[in-house]
Amino acid sequence: MPAVLDTLVRFHLARASRRRGPKAVSAEVARPRWLVVVPARREGRSVEPTLRSLLAAAKGHAVRIVVLMDGPDPQTTACCRDLGAETLLKTPPGPTKGAVLAWLVSNAGSLLSESDGVLLVDVGSQAASNLFDALVFEPGVDGLQTRLTGTGAGTGLAAAHSERVGQEWEDRGRQALGWSVRLRGTGSALSPRALAWVAPRLRTRVEDLEATLLLAAAGYRIELAEVEIRDDKPAAVADAARQRARWLVGRLHLALRHPLAFGQLFLRRPGEALAFAVELLSRPLSLTALLRLLVAGALTVSAVAGNGQSWVEVVAAAVLVASVVGDLTIIQLAGSINWRSAAKLVSAWLGAVLLAPRALWRWTRVRR
């Protein structure tokens, strides 16, 4: 049932997203001094494309780029030295990206105090040339999420399409309703005040979703930025499964870890809190859509066999099937999807279920 309710929420957000177009940047808003933080953990020279794109976008702007290494990495250090990027070293490494950000706040406070905004960019993401022209904080806004345009093959095509649906149809709707949009890990910008407040409170392995919840509950506002960052999605099913196993465990941990935050958000904006809770219980759609179809099939068989109240089972089965059709409609309306890639993404989520126990005690990451 949470998945059925989530379908209704998605339609509500999609409708709200059409109310007004992208928010224009006011010419009077001061251009901030940016601290760009690139968290890296045993990435080697894979950081080079990301750094080159950031250095090119930073020309003519007050931007300081720092690679925050989670543990020693001679290749990353050498690459940063060659390109002229600064490095910070956190030791010992781990256990989570949230812990890395907490370390940054505790040990590099001067970097934050000298900046007006902190932009987090993952290795594998590349900045658009106009990134810092369009990335500005409007009054009353504490965080920005850039639009992510996924690149890659295999599962990456479907993952990028799913993210596009999430931002264009859902996040635009959230913003139109006065809710906070979702932080997505990379391309996320926060004011130093907001980062200093939220980083020490991050405890799960889905630090982007966790930060979204905590900041919204505390009254911080996050909006979409009308500028793109290209994000490399894992193409192989095995890599996507490892990444999603961490997400599954993290989402469960989030639900158990922050009930008070849900309560605070409910007191502030009840509709947003309920939508957030329903989303947490009903995603990923790749798994819940399959589950809904299986349950609908079982209810139909039971109704045909005459076991129990047939009409109730038929109605319930119809509602479940309709919710899946509704989700697929939203996905298709957002643009043509590669169904072969979508099937691979579903298999990656199924693999993530098998890997979830391992993700409880080990960091499951994408291999680069």
RAMO-V217791 format. One record per backbone hydrogen bond with DSSP energy under -1.0 kcal/mol. NH is the residue of the N-H (numbers start at 1). CO is the residue of the C=O. If there is no record, write none. Layout:
nh->NH co->CO
nh->NH co->CO
This chain:
nh->5 co->1
nh->6 co->2
nh->7 co->3
nh->8 co->4
nh->9 co->5
nh->10 co->6
nh->11 co->7
nh->12 co->8
nh->13 co->9
nh->14 co->10
nh->15 co->11
nh->16 co->12
nh->17 co->13
nh->19 co->16
nh->34 co->62
nh->35 co->117
nh->36 co->64
nh->37 co->119
nh->38 co->66
nh->40 co->68
nh->46 co->43
nh->48 co->45
nh->51 co->47
nh->52 co->48
nh->53 co->49
nh->54 co->50
nh->55 co->51
nh->56 co->52
nh->57 co->53
nh->58 co->54
nh->61 co->58
nh->63 co->61
nh->64 co->34
nh->66 co->36
nh->67 co->86
nh->68 co->38
nh->69 co->88
nh->70 co->40
nh->71 co->69
nh->71 co->90
nh->77 co->73
nh->78 co->74
nh->79 co->75
nh->80 co->76
nh->81 co->77
nh->82 co->78
nh->83 co->79
nh->84 co->80
nh->85 co->80
nh->86 co->65
nh->88 co->67
nh->90 co->69
nh->100 co->96
nh->101 co->97
nh->102 co->98
nh->103 co->99
nh->104 co->100
nh->105 co->101
nh->106 co->102
nh->107 co->103
nh->108 co->104
nh->112 co->108
nh->113 co->109
nh->114 co->110
nh->115 co->112
nh->116 co->33
nh->117 co->33
nh->118 co->190
nh->119 co->35
nh->120 co->188
nh->121 co->37
nh->125 co->122
nh->126 co->230
nh->128 co->228
nh->131 co->128
nh->134 co->130
nh->135 co->131
nh->136 co->134
nh->141 co->138
nh->142 co->221
nh->143 co->221
nh->144 co->189
nh->145 co->223
nh->146 co->187
nh->147 co->227
nh->149 co->229
nh->151 co->231
nh->155 co->235
nh->156 co->153
nh->157 co->154
nh->159 co->155
nh->160 co->156
nh->161 co->157
nh->162 co->158
nh->163 co->159
nh->164 co->160
nh->165 co->161
nh->166 co->162
nh->167 co->163
nh->168 co->164
nh->169 co->165
nh->170 co->165
nh->171 co->166
nh->172 co->167
nh->174 co->170
nh->175 co->171
nh->176 co->172
nh->177 co->173
nh->178 co->175
nh->179 co->174
nh->181 co->222
nh->186 co->184
nh->187 co->120
nh->188 co->120
nh->189 co->144
nh->190 co->118
nh->191 co->142
nh->195 co->191
nh->196 co->192
nh->197 co->193
nh->198 co->194
nh->199 co->195
nh->201 co->198
nh->202 co->199
nh->210 co->206
nh->211 co->207
nh->212 co->208
nh->213 co->209
nh->214 co->210
nh->215 co->211
nh->216 co->212
nh->217 co->213
nh->218 co->214
nh->219 co->216
nh->220 co->215
nh->223 co->143
nh->225 co->145
nh->227 co->225
nh->229 co->147
nh->230 co->126
nh->231 co->149
nh->232 co->124
nh->233 co->151
nh->240 co->236
nh->241 co->237
nh->242 co->238
nh->243 co->239
nh->244 co->240
nh->245 co->241
nh->246 co->242
nh->247 co->243
nh->248 co->244
nh->249 co->245
nh->250 co->246
nh->251 co->247
nh->252 co->248
nh->253 co->249
nh->254 co->250
nh->255 co->251
nh->256 co->252
nh->257 co->253
nh->258 co->254
nh->262 co->258
nh->263 co->259
nh->264 co->260
nh->265 co->261
nh->266 co->262
nh->267 co->263
nh->268 co->264
nh->269 co->265
nh->273 co->269
nh->274 co->270
nh->275 co->271
nh->276 co->272
nh->277 co->273
nh->278 co->274
nh->279 co->275
nh->280 co->276
nh->281 co->277
nh->282 co->278
nh->283 co->279
nh->288 co->284
nh->289 co->285
nh->291 co->287
nh->292 co->288
nh->293 co->289
nh->294 co->290
nh->295 co->291
nh->296 co->292
nh->297 co->293
nh->298 co->294
nh->299 co->295
nh->300 co->296
nh->301 co->297
nh->302 co->298
nh->303 co->299
nh->304 co->300
nh->305 co->301
nh->307 co->302
nh->313 co->309
nh->314 co->310
nh->315 co->311
nh->316 co->312
nh->317 co->313
nh->318 co->314
nh->319 co->315
nh->320 co->316
nh->321 co->317
nh->322 co->318
nh->323 co->319
nh->324 co->320
nh->325 co->321
nh->326 co->322
nh->327 co->323
nh->328 co->324
nh->329 co->325
nh->330 co->326
nh->331 co->327
nh->332 co->328
nh->333 co->329
nh->334 co->330
nh->335 co->332
nh->342 co->338
nh->343 co->339
nh->344 co->340
nh->345 co->341
nh->346 co->342
nh->347 co->343
nh->348 co->344
nh->349 co->345
nh->350 co->346
nh->351 co->347
nh->352 co->348
nh->353 co->349
nh->354 co->350
nh->355 co->351
nh->356 co->352
nh->359 co->355
nh->361 co->358
nh->362 co->358
